[in-house]
Amino acid sequence: MSTCKALLSKIINKNAFYEQEDVTQNIFAFRVVGICILFYSFVMILNCLHIFIVDQTIFTRGYVAACVLVLIYGLLLVKMGLEHPFTKYLSVTAIGLIVMVASASLTYHMIIIMIIPIIIASMYTSKRLSVYAFIFTVGEITISTYVGYYFGVCDANMALLTVTSLDHLQKDGVFLLNKVNENPMVTLALYYVMPRSLMAVAFYYVSNSVNSIVRKSIENAMRMVQAASMDDMTGLYSKNKLLETVEHMEPKERPVAVIYWDVNQLKYVNDTFGHLYGDQLIAKIAGSIRAAVTSEETNAYRYGGDEFLMIIPDGTQEIAEDVIEKWRQVMKPIQKNSEIPVSASVGYAVGKYENIMELIEIADQRMYKDKQIRRQ
């Protein structure tokens, strides 16, 4: 029961975006199934009220079969979970089967929905799934065409095999064709299964092309965002990223620790050894700070040319001092093996998110006190 509740919670959650691969897509696939069956139910009600005039037995047969498939899909989804690597195949298969039984009963009314499995598969990154969805769609078209011909709503075009305009099929209001298709197995394959499958091929190509373009655009956009949020020289987050982080810090009363570093003797190194060595000094200090990060939530930023910040959510005085001590231990071998002086002054402050800018100032002031002590 708890598994079912957790699954339902994820599916109905408005913010259904998860970092784990395919989970978000699986949620949206299930929602598509839900929307399809709701729409199918609505049309079923209209048909029962005789607003639509499809044969009740045919309609009910297809509707019940679709509901059974949805139930089986839901049970398997609870058992497998959204994270299972084969859940995406389950989703595409379930949608394909639902479309197939609907198409088999309502025939020409459902032609437009036959390519839904291809659309659903295009949400995922798996090319193998796209091929599977395409093959399944062709099979679905084939089966629903033949089953629909014999057991679904009669498509007069199939039964009478009309291949020309109405002017050639009627005279004085009388329909001229009176002979039913004598060889449906061949004609259905030639004039219905094949053209519809070719449409599926075309849509498969278009869908994959659009999907590829969209994904590349998203990847380029993400690279641009990543480039804007990272400092190339140090590998730390940039000041822009820091300002963005500060702006969205929630909840305001959450504890936080701020550690502030400033590189020592940068001007001396630049003047004595050259700016290339000055850049190396900055990179070494940044590397030592990066190595001192203690948790996934903790981030380090290049705040200025030779200034660095670390934001520690739920940070305390003890945690801040432990991080600084770890950083000093990391620095020892770097200082020992360096041909240039490598050191930095450091200060910290502890408070809450709501006072983050004040904490940065306090940490800055304490860092300068540390720098003054070092100069004495």
GITANOR-V499743 format. One record per residue. N is the residue number from 1. RES is the residue in one small letter. OMEGA is omega in degrees with one decimal (none if undefined). D_CENTER is the distance of its C-alpha to the mean C-alpha in Angstrom with 1 decimal. Layout:
n->N res->RES omega->OMEGA d_center->D_CENTER
n->N res->RES omega->OMEGA d_center->D_CENTER
This chain:
n->1 res->m omega->-179.9 d_center->27.0
n->2 res->s omega->177.5 d_center->25.0
n->3 res->t omega->179.5 d_center->22.3
n->4 res->c omega->179.3 d_center->22.2
n->5 res->k omega->179.7 d_center->22.1
n->6 res->a omega->178.5 d_center->19.3
n->7 res->l omega->-179.8 d_center->17.2
n->8 res->l omega->179.2 d_center->18.4
n->9 res->s omega->178.9 d_center->17.7
n->10 res->k omega->-175.7 d_center->13.9
n->11 res->i omega->-177.3 d_center->14.0
n->12 res->i omega->179.4 d_center->16.1
n->13 res->n omega->-179.6 d_center->14.5
n->14 res->k omega->179.6 d_center->13.9
n->15 res->n omega->-173.2 d_center->11.4
n->16 res->a omega->-179.5 d_center->9.0
n->17 res->f omega->-176.9 d_center->6.1
n->18 res->y omega->-178.2 d_center->6.7
n->19 res->e omega->-178.0 d_center->7.1
n->20 res->q omega->-173.2 d_center->8.4
n->21 res->e omega->172.2 d_center->7.3
n->22 res->d omega->-177.7 d_center->6.8
n->23 res->v omega->179.8 d_center->7.6
n->24 res->t omega->179.9 d_center->5.3
n->25 res->q omega->178.6 d_center->6.3
n->26 res->n omega->177.8 d_center->9.6
n->27 res->i omega->-179.2 d_center->10.1
n->28 res->f omega->176.6 d_center->9.9
n->29 res->a omega->177.9 d_center->12.1
n->30 res->f omega->178.2 d_center->14.5
n->31 res->r omega->177.4 d_center->14.7
n->32 res->v omega->177.8 d_center->15.7
n->33 res->v omega->179.1 d_center->18.3
n->34 res->g omega->179.3 d_center->19.6
n->35 res->i omega->179.8 d_center->20.0
n->36 res->c omega->-177.1 d_center->21.7
n->37 res->i omega->175.2 d_center->24.1
n->38 res->l omega->178.5 d_center->24.9
n->39 res->f omega->178.3 d_center->25.7
n->40 res->y omega->179.2 d_center->27.7
n->41 res->s omega->179.4 d_center->29.6
n->42 res->f omega->179.3 d_center->30.4
n->43 res->v omega->177.5 d_center->31.9
n->44 res->m omega->178.3 d_center->33.7
n->45 res->i omega->178.8 d_center->35.4
n->46 res->l omega->179.1 d_center->36.4
n->47 res->n omega->177.3 d_center->37.9
n->48 res->c omega->178.9 d_center->39.8
n->49 res->l omega->178.4 d_center->41.2
n->50 res->h omega->170.9 d_center->42.3
n->51 res->i omega->167.0 d_center->40.4
n->52 res->f omega->-171.0 d_center->38.9
n->53 res->i omega->177.5 d_center->41.5
n->54 res->v omega->178.0 d_center->39.8
n->55 res->d omega->-172.7 d_center->41.8
n->56 res->q omega->-179.2 d_center->40.9
n->57 res->t omega->179.7 d_center->41.2
n->58 res->i omega->-177.7 d_center->38.8
n->59 res->f omega->-177.3 d_center->36.2
n->60 res->t omega->-179.7 d_center->36.5
n->61 res->r omega->178.9 d_center->36.3
n->62 res->g omega->-178.2 d_center->32.9
n->63 res->y omega->179.8 d_center->31.6
n->64 res->v omega->178.3 d_center->32.7
n->65 res->a omega->178.7 d_center->31.2
n->66 res->a omega->179.2 d_center->27.8
n->67 res->c omega->177.6 d_center->28.0
n->68 res->v omega->178.7 d_center->29.0
n->69 res->l omega->178.2 d_center->26.0
n->70 res->v omega->179.0 d_center->23.7
n->71 res->l omega->178.8 d_center->25.6
n->72 res->i omega->178.3 d_center->25.4
n->73 res->y omega->180.0 d_center->21.7
n->74 res->g omega->180.0 d_center->21.4
n->75 res->l omega->178.5 d_center->23.8
n->76 res->l omega->179.3 d_center->22.1
n->77 res->l omega->176.6 d_center->18.7
n->78 res->v omega->-178.8 d_center->20.6
n->79 res->k omega->-176.0 d_center->22.3
n->80 res->m omega->-176.3 d_center->19.4
n->81 res->g omega->-179.1 d_center->16.7
n->82 res->l omega->-173.9 d_center->13.0
n->83 res->e omega->-175.9 d_center->12.8
n->84 res->h omega->-177.7 d_center->15.3
n->85 res->p omega->-179.8 d_center->14.6
n->86 res->f omega->179.0 d_center->16.6
n->87 res->t omega->179.7 d_center->14.9
n->88 res->k omega->176.8 d_center->13.0
n->89 res->y omega->176.4 d_center->16.6
n->90 res->l omega->-177.6 d_center->18.0
n->91 res->s omega->-179.9 d_center->15.8
n->92 res->v omega->178.8 d_center->16.7
n->93 res->t omega->-179.7 d_center->20.2
n->94 res->a omega->179.4 d_center->20.6
n->95 res->i omega->179.1 d_center->19.6
n->96 res->g omega->179.9 d_center->21.8
n->97 res->l omega->177.9 d_center->24.7
n->98 res->i omega->177.6 d_center->24.5
n->99 res->v omega->-177.4 d_center->24.6
n->100 res->m omega->-178.9 d_center->27.5
n->101 res->v omega->176.8 d_center->29.6
n->102 res->a omega->-179.6 d_center->29.2
n->103 res->s omega->180.0 d_center->30.2
n->104 res->a omega->-178.8 d_center->33.0
n->105 res->s omega->-175.3 d_center->34.5
n->106 res->l omega->174.7 d_center->34.0
n->107 res->t omega->-170.9 d_center->34.1
n->108 res->y omega->177.2 d_center->34.2
n->109 res->h omega->-170.9 d_center->32.6
n->110 res->m omega->-175.3 d_center->29.3
n->111 res->i omega->-173.4 d_center->29.1
n->112 res->i omega->-176.4 d_center->26.3
n->113 res->i omega->-175.3 d_center->23.9
n->114 res->m omega->-176.9 d_center->24.5
n->115 res->i omega->179.6 d_center->21.7
n->116 res->i omega->178.0 d_center->18.9
n->117 res->p omega->178.2 d_center->18.0
n->118 res->i omega->178.7 d_center->17.4
n->119 res->i omega->-179.4 d_center->15.2
n->120 res->i omega->-179.3 d_center->13.0
n->121 res->a omega->-178.5 d_center->13.0
n->122 res->s omega->176.4 d_center->11.9
n->123 res->m omega->-175.0 d_center->8.3
n->124 res->y omega->179.3 d_center->8.3
n->125 res->t omega->-175.0 d_center->9.6
n->126 res->s omega->175.4 d_center->12.7
n->127 res->k omega->179.2 d_center->15.8
n->128 res->r omega->177.8 d_center->17.8
n->129 res->l omega->178.5 d_center->15.8
n->130 res->s omega->177.9 d_center->16.4
n->131 res->v omega->178.2 d_center->20.0
n->132 res->y omega->-179.6 d_center->20.3
n->133 res->a omega->179.0 d_center->19.1
n->134 res->f omega->179.7 d_center->21.6
n->135 res->i omega->178.8 d_center->24.4
n->136 res->f omega->-179.6 d_center->23.8
n->137 res->t omega->177.5 d_center->23.9
n->138 res->v omega->176.7 d_center->27.2
n->139 res->g omega->178.3 d_center->28.6
n->140 res->e omega->178.4 d_center->27.6
n->141 res->i omega->-178.5 d_center->29.4
n->142 res->t omega->-176.9 d_center->32.4
n->143 res->i omega->-177.0 d_center->32.8
n->144 res->s omega->178.5 d_center->32.2
n->145 res->t omega->-177.7 d_center->34.7
n->146 res->y omega->179.1 d_center->37.4
n->147 res->v omega->179.3 d_center->36.9
n->148 res->g omega->-179.3 d_center->36.7
n->149 res->y omega->-175.2 d_center->39.9
n->150 res->y omega->-171.9 d_center->41.9
n->151 res->f omega->-177.7 d_center->40.4
n->152 res->g omega->176.2 d_center->38.2
n->153 res->v omega->-175.4 d_center->39.2
n->154 res->c omega->173.2 d_center->41.6
n->155 res->d omega->-176.0 d_center->40.5
n->156 res->a omega->178.1 d_center->43.9
n->157 res->n omega->179.6 d_center->42.8
n->158 res->m omega->-176.1 d_center->42.3
n->159 res->a omega->-176.6 d_center->45.5
n->160 res->l omega->178.5 d_center->47.7
n->161 res->l omega->177.9 d_center->45.8
n->162 res->t omega->-177.6 d_center->46.0
n->163 res->v omega->-179.9 d_center->45.5
n->164 res->t omega->-175.7 d_center->47.2
n->165 res->s omega->-177.8 d_center->47.6
n->166 res->l omega->-179.2 d_center->49.3
n->167 res->d omega->-178.3 d_center->52.5
n->168 res->h omega->-176.0 d_center->53.2
n->169 res->l omega->-179.7 d_center->52.4
n->170 res->q omega->177.1 d_center->54.7
n->171 res->k omega->-179.0 d_center->58.3
n->172 res->d omega->177.4 d_center->60.0
n->173 res->g omega->179.7 d_center->57.1
n->174 res->v omega->179.6 d_center->57.3
n->175 res->f omega->-170.9 d_center->54.4
n->176 res->l omega->-178.5 d_center->55.8
n->177 res->l omega->178.2 d_center->53.6
n->178 res->n omega->-178.1 d_center->54.8
n->179 res->k omega->-178.1 d_center->53.8
n->180 res->v omega->178.8 d_center->50.7
n->181 res->n omega->-175.5 d_center->48.5
n->182 res->e omega->-176.0 d_center->50.7
n->183 res->n omega->-173.6 d_center->48.1
n->184 res->p omega->-177.5 d_center->44.7
n->185 res->m omega->-178.7 d_center->43.2
n->186 res->v omega->-175.0 d_center->43.7
n->187 res->t omega->178.0 d_center->43.2
n->188 res->l omega->178.5 d_center->40.0
n->189 res->a omega->-174.1 d_center->38.6
n->190 res->l omega->-171.9 d_center->40.0
n->191 res->y omega->-177.9 d_center->39.4
n->192 res->y omega->-178.5 d_center->36.3
n->193 res->v omega->-177.1 d_center->34.2
n->194 res->m omega->179.0 d_center->34.5
n->195 res->p omega->179.8 d_center->33.8
n->196 res->r omega->177.2 d_center->30.8
n->197 res->s omega->176.6 d_center->29.4
n->198 res->l omega->174.9 d_center->30.0
n->199 res->m omega->177.5 d_center->28.0
n->200 res->a omega->176.7 d_center->25.2
n->201 res->v omega->-179.8 d_center->25.6
n->202 res->a omega->-178.9 d_center->25.5
n->203 res->f omega->177.2 d_center->22.4
n->204 res->y omega->179.2 d_center->20.7
n->205 res->y omega->-179.1 d_center->21.7
n->206 res->v omega->-178.7 d_center->20.7
n->207 res->s omega->179.4 d_center->17.3
n->208 res->n omega->179.4 d_center->16.6
n->209 res->s omega->178.6 d_center->18.2
n->210 res->v omega->179.5 d_center->16.3
n->211 res->n omega->179.8 d_center->12.9
n->212 res->s omega->179.5 d_center->14.4
n->213 res->i omega->-179.5 d_center->15.6
n->214 res->v omega->-179.1 d_center->12.5
n->215 res->r omega->178.4 d_center->10.6
n->216 res->k omega->177.5 d_center->13.8
n->217 res->s omega->178.8 d_center->14.2
n->218 res->i omega->179.2 d_center->10.9
n->219 res->e omega->177.6 d_center->12.1
n->220 res->n omega->179.0 d_center->15.5
n->221 res->a omega->179.1 d_center->14.6
n->222 res->m omega->177.1 d_center->12.9
n->223 res->r omega->178.9 d_center->16.1
n->224 res->m omega->177.2 d_center->18.2
n->225 res->v omega->179.1 d_center->16.8
n->226 res->q omega->179.7 d_center->17.2
n->227 res->a omega->-179.7 d_center->20.7
n->228 res->a omega->-176.0 d_center->21.6
n->229 res->s omega->-178.1 d_center->20.8
n->230 res->m omega->174.6 d_center->22.5
n->231 res->d omega->-173.6 d_center->26.2
n->232 res->d omega->-174.5 d_center->27.0
n->233 res->m omega->-171.1 d_center->30.3
n->234 res->t omega->-175.5 d_center->29.5
n->235 res->g omega->176.0 d_center->25.9
n->236 res->l omega->174.7 d_center->25.7
n->237 res->y omega->-178.0 d_center->23.7
n->238 res->s omega->177.3 d_center->25.6
n->239 res->k omega->177.3 d_center->27.6
n->240 res->n omega->178.1 d_center->25.1
n->241 res->k omega->177.9 d_center->22.4
n->242 res->l omega->-179.3 d_center->25.1
n->243 res->l omega->177.5 d_center->26.0
n->244 res->e omega->179.3 d_center->22.5
n->245 res->t omega->-179.3 d_center->22.2
n->246 res->v omega->-176.8 d_center->25.7
n->247 res->e omega->-174.6 d_center->24.9
n->248 res->h omega->-179.4 d_center->22.0
n->249 res->m omega->178.7 d_center->23.8
n->250 res->e omega->-9.3 d_center->23.8
n->251 res->p omega->-173.8 d_center->25.9
n->252 res->k omega->-176.6 d_center->28.9
n->253 res->e omega->-178.6 d_center->31.2
n->254 res->r omega->178.6 d_center->29.1
n->255 res->p omega->179.5 d_center->31.3
n->256 res->v omega->173.8 d_center->30.6
n->257 res->a omega->179.1 d_center->32.5
n->258 res->v omega->175.8 d_center->32.8
n->259 res->i omega->-174.0 d_center->34.4
n->260 res->y omega->176.5 d_center->35.8
n->261 res->w omega->172.0 d_center->37.1
n->262 res->d omega->-177.1 d_center->39.3
n->263 res->v omega->177.4 d_center->40.5
n->264 res->n omega->171.7 d_center->44.3
n->265 res->q omega->179.4 d_center->46.6
n->266 res->l omega->179.6 d_center->44.2
n->267 res->k omega->179.3 d_center->46.9
n->268 res->y omega->-179.8 d_center->49.3
n->269 res->v omega->178.2 d_center->47.1
n->270 res->n omega->-176.7 d_center->46.3
n->271 res->d omega->-174.1 d_center->50.1
n->272 res->t omega->-173.7 d_center->51.3
n->273 res->f omega->-178.1 d_center->48.8
n->274 res->g omega->-175.2 d_center->46.9
n->275 res->h omega->176.9 d_center->43.5
n->276 res->l omega->177.4 d_center->41.8
n->277 res->y omega->176.0 d_center->42.9
n->278 res->g omega->176.4 d_center->41.8
n->279 res->d omega->177.9 d_center->38.3
n->280 res->q omega->177.9 d_center->38.5
n->281 res->l omega->178.8 d_center->39.7
n->282 res->i omega->-178.7 d_center->36.8
n->283 res->a omega->179.3 d_center->34.4
n->284 res->k omega->177.8 d_center->36.3
n->285 res->i omega->179.1 d_center->36.2
n->286 res->a omega->178.9 d_center->32.4
n->287 res->g omega->178.9 d_center->32.0
n->288 res->s omega->177.7 d_center->34.1
n->289 res->i omega->179.2 d_center->32.1
n->290 res->r omega->-179.6 d_center->28.8
n->291 res->a omega->-178.4 d_center->30.6
n->292 res->a omega->179.0 d_center->31.6
n->293 res->v omega->-171.3 d_center->28.1
n->294 res->t omega->-178.9 d_center->28.3
n->295 res->s omega->-178.6 d_center->24.9
n->296 res->e omega->-178.9 d_center->21.2
n->297 res->e omega->-178.6 d_center->21.6
n->298 res->t omega->179.9 d_center->24.5
n->299 res->n omega->177.2 d_center->24.1
n->300 res->a omega->-173.6 d_center->26.8
n->301 res->y omega->168.3 d_center->27.3
n->302 res->r omega->-171.8 d_center->29.9
n->303 res->y omega->178.6 d_center->31.6
n->304 res->g omega->-178.8 d_center->34.3
n->305 res->g omega->-179.4 d_center->36.1
n->306 res->d omega->-179.3 d_center->37.3
n->307 res->e omega->-177.0 d_center->35.8
n->308 res->f omega->178.4 d_center->32.9
n->309 res->l omega->170.2 d_center->31.3
n->310 res->m omega->177.5 d_center->29.6
n->311 res->i omega->-177.5 d_center->27.9
n->312 res->i omega->176.6 d_center->28.1
n->313 res->p omega->-177.1 d_center->26.6
n->314 res->d omega->-178.5 d_center->29.2
n->315 res->g omega->176.4 d_center->31.6
n->316 res->t omega->177.4 d_center->35.3
n->317 res->q omega->-179.4 d_center->38.4
n->318 res->e omega->179.8 d_center->38.6
n->319 res->i omega->180.0 d_center->35.0
n->320 res->a omega->-179.9 d_center->35.6
n->321 res->e omega->176.7 d_center->38.8
n->322 res->d omega->178.5 d_center->37.3
n->323 res->v omega->179.7 d_center->34.7
n->324 res->i omega->178.9 d_center->37.5
n->325 res->e omega->176.5 d_center->39.7
n->326 res->k omega->178.5 d_center->37.0
n->327 res->w omega->180.0 d_center->36.6
n->328 res->r omega->177.2 d_center->40.4
n->329 res->q omega->176.4 d_center->40.4
n->330 res->v omega->-176.6 d_center->37.8
n->331 res->m omega->-172.7 d_center->40.0
n->332 res->k omega->178.8 d_center->43.2
n->333 res->p omega->177.9 d_center->42.7
n->334 res->i omega->179.5 d_center->41.2
n->335 res->q omega->-176.7 d_center->44.3
n->336 res->k omega->-174.6 d_center->46.6
n->337 res->n omega->-176.5 d_center->45.4
n->338 res->s omega->177.1 d_center->45.0
n->339 res->e omega->176.1 d_center->47.7
n->340 res->i omega->178.4 d_center->46.8
n->341 res->p omega->-178.4 d_center->46.9
n->342 res->v omega->176.8 d_center->43.4
n->343 res->s omega->178.1 d_center->43.1
n->344 res->a omega->174.1 d_center->41.4
n->345 res->s omega->-174.2 d_center->42.4
n->346 res->v omega->174.6 d_center->40.2
n->347 res->g omega->-179.1 d_center->40.2
n->348 res->y omega->176.0 d_center->38.0
n->349 res->a omega->-178.0 d_center->37.7
n->350 res->v omega->179.7 d_center->36.3
n->351 res->g omega->-179.8 d_center->35.5
n->352 res->k omega->-178.9 d_center->32.7
n->353 res->y omega->-175.0 d_center->29.7
n->354 res->e omega->-179.0 d_center->31.7
n->355 res->n omega->-170.9 d_center->34.3
n->356 res->i omega->-178.8 d_center->32.0
n->357 res->m omega->176.2 d_center->33.8
n->358 res->e omega->179.5 d_center->37.2
n->359 res->l omega->177.3 d_center->36.1
n->360 res->i omega->178.4 d_center->35.2
n->361 res->e omega->179.8 d_center->38.7
n->362 res->i omega->178.5 d_center->40.4
n->363 res->a omega->177.3 d_center->38.7
n->364 res->d omega->-180.0 d_center->39.8
n->365 res->q omega->179.3 d_center->43.3
n->366 res->r omega->176.0 d_center->43.5
n->367 res->m omega->-179.9 d_center->42.2
n->368 res->y omega->174.4 d_center->45.1
n->369 res->k omega->177.2 d_center->47.6
n->370 res->d omega->179.2 d_center->46.4
n->371 res->k omega->179.5 d_center->47.0
n->372 res->q omega->178.3 d_center->50.5
n->373 res->i omega->-179.5 d_center->51.4
n->374 res->r omega->-178.2 d_center->50.4
n->375 res->r omega->-177.0 d_center->52.6
n->376 res->q omega->none d_center->55.7
